[in-house]
Amino acid sequence: MSYTAIYTCEERNSSSGIGAETAPVLALRGVHVVMGVRNVAAVPTPKVDVMELDLSSMASVRKFASDFHSSGLPLNILINNAGIMAGPFMLSQDNIELQFATNHVAHFLLTNLLLETMKRTAHESRTESGIVCATRMYWALICCQISHDRRINTQEVGVDITANSLHPGAIVTNILRHHSLLKGVLLSLGKYLVKNVQQGAATTCYVAFHPQVKGVGDTTFIHISVAQKAKNQQGHLCHPNERRSQWGTSEETMWPFGRTGPSGFSASATAEEATKGIDGTGLTAIVTGASSGIGAETARVLALRGVHVVMGVRNLAAGKDVKEAIMNEVPTAKVDVMEIDLSSMASVRKFASDFHSLGLPLNILINNAGIMACPFMLSQDNIELQFATNHVAHFLLTNLLLETMKSTAHESRTEGRIVCVSSEAHRGPYAEGIRFDRINDEPGYACWKAYGQSKLANILHAKELNRRLKEERVDITVNSLHPGVIATNLLRHHSFFNGIFLSLGKFLLKNVQQGAATTCYVALNPQVKGIGGEYFSDCNIAKPTAQAKDMELANKLWDFSMSLIG
């Protein structure tokens, strides 16, 4: 059976965006693809037909439909993909606000103009036809497109055509051309935040062509799966400001958060969910950086589970505010607040000394605090600040507290756990991984690579320490983790980017409850018992880079770190 598909593509350059991926994939499967593009010259390929289509002009849409009809081709699949995003206010050639005109009205018109051809094709070929609308997170337009799909499905009873909408995922393409700085940021962080174009085109191709979707209409898809459309009490699609998200039954089921791993948890899991039913009574934990963000949430949830939490904070006033909030929620909680400045080894040593003077056991150490992508600075000990704060200080703190943890594990016969909060940013360090001979090289400093270096060091530290403890047959495990991408004050050195991330956070990022989940899971969940030297993400074991598994590099870092702490 031969198929013909029309695919609208707004990108100026066919070498970028999901349009560049969808058309070849359909052609690869034998589909005759007709690409409707604004720039015909940009798409020279023998595998598809290219026809001009400017979605900002209804005249252009009508001409495209007329030209297609003149070709005499059947039409099995119509993919309404093209779109623009968050541009400055402009009017279309038909005096309609440009985003509404391009993303909805033009596709509405195009579909209507081609619908009779699709009906005839479906009838003559006895093959189901499909209309696919690639929606994105442009909230006002989504309701229009989904409502459009619903009318097609409900009105055309007896016609073998299905209409579905989908979210392709967050992808950095030319659709962000009106926001070059934001595009640059997301391109830099893309490997951590967003899908690539191959992944972005997957749901479109699936809905357009996969037999699993046969007979399925009036449905929204995401991640090659059906996404339940949340409705309010009146039965209408929810407004984005309402409590539930359009993309699932809860606000956590956005595009990155749908896949459940072997642990039974997914990226949407919260810290409370990851520790549900666990009794931590009798355990003592230290959490650094507990005055805000995921550190504060980690402290709260551990206290909720009965753990005696010692909060290591730089700002005592902020730490006491968090403690007060925890005590208001859990009056029986045991929470102490102690000062620690991770940019100073003297402060780290004083913290350890003050903790020892309390005479407390120590079951869990969570090395959480960190700074991110700051300008070049030196710590109080003349070490590049990110490396000093994110790695060296925690390396020192762990060493100073290790004997207490060993004795606690031995006397209580309870496994001790050390948790190093790393990041997927470990995938983007300097080329050599750790610049042992150039840690303080200001001319060669790159803030994001330096951050990646420090996060790589966290994983290597965890692996090497776990190896050593295992050799000693000490009942303490050491693991590292990626908490997820969370908009916290880590981005305080990049106020503009912080504002963007806070604004887009509800769509792209985890909230702090989700961000603290993997930390609390690794620290407290019995599923992790006996597991050490691993890297976790989304409450499941994940695969770090080859550099992060290089035990020779880990051993070299250990020796280097020992030389730094004296």
QUIQUIZI-V636914 format. One record per helix or strand of 3 or more residues. SS is the DSSP state (hx for helix, st for strand). FROM is the first residue (numbers start at 1). TO is the last residue. If there is no record, write none. Layout:
# QUIQUIZI-V636914
ss->SS from->FROM to->TO
ss->SS from->FROM to->TO
This chain:
# QUIQUIZI-V636914
ss->st from->4 to->9
ss->hx from->17 to->28
ss->st from->32 to->37
ss->hx from->40 to->42
ss->st from->48 to->52
ss->hx from->58 to->71
ss->st from->77 to->80
ss->hx from->98 to->125
ss->st from->129 to->135
ss->hx from->139 to->155
ss->st from->161 to->167
ss->hx from->174 to->176
ss->hx from->180 to->193
ss->hx from->197 to->200
ss->hx from->202 to->209
ss->hx from->211 to->213
ss->st from->220 to->222
ss->st from->225 to->227
ss->hx from->255 to->257
ss->hx from->271 to->274
ss->st from->284 to->288
ss->hx from->293 to->304
ss->st from->308 to->313
ss->hx from->316 to->329
ss->st from->335 to->339
ss->hx from->345 to->358
ss->st from->364 to->367
ss->hx from->385 to->412
ss->st from->416 to->422
ss->hx from->424 to->428
ss->hx from->436 to->438
ss->hx from->447 to->472
ss->st from->476 to->482
ss->hx from->489 to->491
ss->hx from->495 to->508
ss->hx from->512 to->515
ss->hx from->517 to->524
ss->hx from->526 to->528
ss->st from->535 to->537
ss->st from->540 to->542
ss->hx from->547 to->549
ss->hx from->551 to->565
